[in-house]
Amino acid sequence: MAKHRDLPDVIPIFPLSGALLLPRAHLPLHLFEPRYLAMVEDVLKTDTRLIGMVQPNGEDRLHTIGCAGRVTAMSETEDGRYMITLTGVSRFRIVEEVEGFVPYRRCRVDWSTFVADLGEDETDPALDRGRLMALLERFFEDRGLSTDWDSLREAEPELLINSLSMLCPFEPEERQALLESPSLEERRETLVTLIEYALHGGGDDAQMLQ
């Protein structure tokens, strides 16, 4: 099992509003800006192949908590863009931004708050799957969303809750709250609260969930 001491102290950062990556989940990204193409090329030369996903918090500031993902798939388009997949490894806390001779941002990070991220899949003994699925059906119908219901009903708790957290059309600050939830149970509680709020007048434009 990997240990946080094996992870680098300084990692490249990809600031992206609305993007949420969680441990053991998968996030596809389409990169075309030259600085991020350079970042991927540099990352692929390292042993860990880590990129830190962080949401902006204002014009130039970053949220303190992000999640690092390992590049586990990459392809290049004919016009030089990269399609990559990040697999979530661990959340981190930003200590400071590091200056350097690279076009992308890098930060010194602290992994110690999130020891459980490198452990086994999380469980949620208090999960009431029937209640959650009924709430989801109302939410999806209200928003005009579609999904593979059979897969959701059969998914393990961590995959179910984290996938919904990443895919549902929430605002950036709501996604940050899901990221920062200390445990899977608390993330599920936050998810339910956000869905119930959306059904009572909040929410966003309809999107299609695959």
Secondary structure, DSSP 8 states (H G I E B T S, - for coil): ---GGGS-SEEEEEE-TT----TT-EEEEEE-SHHHHHHHHHHTTSSS-EEEEE-B-SSS-B-SEEEEEEEEEEEE-TTS-EEEEEEEEEEEEEEEEE--SSSSEEEEEE-GGGGGGGSS----TT--HHHHHHHHHHHHHHHT----HHHHHHS-HHHHHHHHHHHS---HHHHHHHHH-SSHHHHHHHHHHHHHHHHTT---------
